[in-house]
Amino acid sequence: MDAVMINKITSQKAIELEDKYGAHNYHPLPVVLERGEGVYVWDTEGKQYFDFLAAYSAVNQGHCHPKIIAALVAQAQKLSLSSRAFYNDSLGEYEKFITSYFGYDKVLPMNTGAEGVETALKLARKWAYEKKGVAENEAKIIVCAGNFHGRTITIVSASSDPDARKNFGPYTPGIISVPFNDINALTEILKDKTIAGFLIEPIQGEAGVIVPEEGYLKKCYDLCRKNNVLFIADEIQSGLGRTGKRLACDHEGVHADILILGKALSGGTYPVSAVLASDEIMLCIKPGQHGSTYGGNPVACKVGIAALTVLKEEQLSENSERLGKLLLKELTTIQAENPELIKTVRGKGLFCAMVIAGRNGKTAWDICIELMKNGLLAKPTHDDTIRLAPPLVITEEQLMKCVSILRKTVQKF
Ligand SMILES: *Cc1c(COP(=O)(O)O)cnc(C)c1O
């Protein structure tokens, strides 16, 4: 048997093993990845792909960024975990770094995005009782329809997606949903004096890269301010250069009361999330009232500093803004060439999406399979939408290659 055959069996085998021994909570494209570097990943057969999902925007800095990996390895060999029962010599350095990077008094370090969101909600409730004066157990959180904030029971209680919710009840009470991008609905709901916070993705990622009207975020923020309600930005996917600015909220000059980060905060090397807020909000949580064994561990701290440093040093927001405009322009042309297949294209920075009309029974999934064959990996979200979000280190030349793969592929349908 030659080497290629052996590898082919390995790839099939990997899929079989996941299918047989793993929970079936994902439906992956049939590609088995083995290696990644920058915008590229390789499968077990050695075939190279452009990664247009970038691990849901966790690898904005590109796969296996050498500076981030170096920080990870160096700290892992020195001290990987101290627990917060003791101080460690990396946490304070990281806390100072990240709070000055984003302009907040304090940070609370966690691991996954969902934990970051949970932390923000706990913080908002505590603030509502201790600072705003809401009566015990009356505090409410407003969320937007179509949101994606993670997978815990409280977070799916805030979801409007039947797949995310069904048969996971009973749900956490005290959550009210308003339509996204509807300032009147928010105005109305804010008349309720028991609202603690308004949780929003500045651009809804999993919903299919839904970009609200210009000015919407600022109006929401102003309304929250007027009503003494915390504006909580979930920038886990939209932040860290993805939309062409440091944060998506930066497009409208909005400084969220509570900022939630995750994903690219580690450049895809480690689960690192963070919740940032002012002293007035953050100091509502006292010792023993919240925490995480791994939150703020030395490896995460060093990786976080490296990931944010790379973002700034390599001007990845600027690259995202410039190449995002080019990508959207090209997508608009491709749409015009295939008006029956592609319903809409949209995006901000290198955070774009193509909505598929479905022709001859062909779906976004079928197009993603064909893109995969042509060397580009993207994943459908909500059946009809293909998100296009490559690592932000992509060059213009690489992007134009991807545009021609996209054009060639959709023309086949
Ligand atoms: C991915 C994501 C989360 C959840 O992050 P996990 O690390 O998967 O728990 C929360 N909010 C948004 C906007 C996300 O995109």
The ligand as a Gaussian input file, in Angstrom:
#p B3LYP/6-31G(d) Opt

LIG

0 1
 C      -18.848000      31.432000      19.962000
 C      -19.662000      32.455000      20.648000
 C      -19.999000      32.324000      21.999000
 C      -19.675000      31.090000      22.820000
 O      -18.322000      30.840000      22.918000
 P      -17.825000      29.357000      23.371000
 O      -16.351000      29.532000      23.556000
 O      -18.174000      28.450000      22.238000
 O      -18.541000      29.017000      24.614000
 C      -20.705000      33.364000      22.604000
 N      -21.060000      34.451000      21.902000
 C      -20.749000      34.602000      20.595000
 C      -21.151000      35.854000      19.891000
 C      -20.063000      33.607000      19.910000
 O      -19.819000      33.742000      18.623000

